[in-house]
């Protein structure tokens, strides 16, 4: 099964379940109005920033018992029934970040997808996006941060309550390798920190 078909099947199965994470099918359909392949600062597919871990487990299967990034305060993992290239970050029991990577056929509401060159995106978002060089990888790798309120915030950790945004993370080839969506935790560069 191709990745695109797996994503579509994942969303269809969750919607067919009738009530996922306390939502009705109608509410899920409304949440997916942008299409099953659209990631926004508020969520992706059946995932909504602010969901409890129990709601994530109900929608996508149980949380793995062990993970590379796991502690009592923060877990960063791929849910059992989610596409392999999707990670969720749960902090203090609440979904704060969604990460997509690899070959998932995902786009932002503005049409930005994985694998796109970062330089045109830096130019496109120069007035409201903040560019930061990558912490571990040489340029052209880096992070283009876009806040939902459209305000540019250069080189500062932004942690206002209710803040939502996206980070387009470019790899050493200068292409979008990861899209992080959610709360200020999108700014973390090492898993949960």
N, C-alpha and C positions, 0 to 999 in steps of 0.2 A: 504494500500500500504506500503510495507517495505521501510525502509530508503534507501537501495540500489536502489530500483526501483524509488524512488522519486528523487534521485540524477540523475539517468540516464534520467528520464523523464524531469527534469529541464534542463539538458544540451541539450537533443534532441529538446525540445521546443524552446530553444534559437537559436539553429542552424537552425531549420526549419523556423524561422522567416526571414531567408535570410540575413538580415543585422542588426546586433546587435552592438550598440555602434560604428557605423561607420566602422565595419569590414565586410568583405564578408564571405560567407560560407566557401570558400577555406581557408581564413586566420584563421577562427575559427577552421577548421579541423586541420590545421598545429599547432595551439596553443594547441590542444588537442592530439597531437601525442603521448604523454605519456599515454594517456587513460583518461577517465572521472574521475577516482578516484585518480589522481596524483596531489599533491600540491607541488609547487616549490616556491623558493623565489620571483619569478616573477608573480605567480598567481595560480588560480584554476578554472577549467572549463572555463566559458566565462569571468571570472574576471581577469583583468590584473592590476598589481600595476601601478599607474599613471593615471588610468581612471578618468574621471570627475564624479561628482555625477550625472549629467544628463545622462551620458553613463551607469552608474550602474542602474539608474531608468529605462532607456530604455530597458536594458537587463533583469532586475529582478523585475520590478514593482516599484511604488513610495516609496520614503523614508517615514517611519512612521513620523507622526507629533509630537509625543512625544517619548522620550526614556530615559532610565535610565542614559545613558551617552550621553548627547547632549548639545552643546553650539554652538555659532557662529563659533568658530575655529575648533571644533572637534565633530564628531558624531560617535557613536559605536553602531551598530544596526544589526538586521537581516532583510535583504530586504524582501519585501512582498512575492515574489514568489521563494525565496530560501529555501533550507532545513532548518528546525527549528534549527539545530545544526551548523549553519554557521553564523558568524558575520563579518561585514566589518567595518573598521575604515576609516572615511573620514576626513582628516584634511585640512582646508582651501580649501574645494571643490575638493580634490584629494584623491583617494584611496591609503592609505599607508599601510594597514594591513588587512589580512584575517585570521580569527580564525575558526578552525574546532574543534568539540568536540563531546562528546556523543558516539553514535554508528554509525556515518558516516563511510562507508567503504572506508576510505581515506588512502593513503600511500604517503610517500615522494618518490622522485626519487630513493632513496637508499633502498626503501622497508619498511621503518619504519611506523607502523600504530598506531592508537589509541588503548590503552589497553595493549601495550607491556611493559614489565618490564624495568625500567630505568637503573638498574645497568649494564646489558650487553651493553647498549647503551653508558653509560659513559666510559666503557672500550673500546668499538669500536671506539669512537671519542676522545680518550684521547689526541691525538696530535693536533687536530684542533678544539675541542669543549671546551667551557668554562662552568663549572658547578658552579651554585650559589644556596645556600640554599633558600628555599621559604621564602618570606617575612612574611607570615601569618600562614603557616602550618608547623608542625614539620617534621623533616626528617622521611622518605626518600623523602619527597616532595622537589621539587626544579626546577630549570630551566637549561636546557642544550642548550646553544646558539651555533649555527653553521652559520658562515658567508659564503656567496657564494664564496668569494675569498680564502677560506680555511685557513685563518689566525686566530689563537687563540688569543682572547683578554680577559684577565682575569680581572674581577671586575672593569671594567671601562665602562662608557656609551659611546658607539661608535656611532658617528653621521656624518660620512663622507658622502658627497654628492654622491648620486647614490648607496650607500651601500644597499645590499639585503641579507637577511638571513632567518633562521628558528629558532624558539624556541620550544623545546619539553618540555612541562611543566608537571611535574610529580605530582601526588596527594599523599595523606598521605599513600596510599597503595603501593607507589613506582611504579606506572604505568602511562604511558603517557595518560593524561586526556585532553590535549589541544595541538594543533599544531598551532603556530602563524607564518605567512609568510609575508614577505614584507620588508619595510624600517626599519630604526632604531626604529620606533615605536613598533616593536616586543618586545622591552625591557621594555615597560610600564607594570607596575604590577597592576595598578588601573584604568582600562578603559583607558581614554585619558591622564593619567599621570603616 
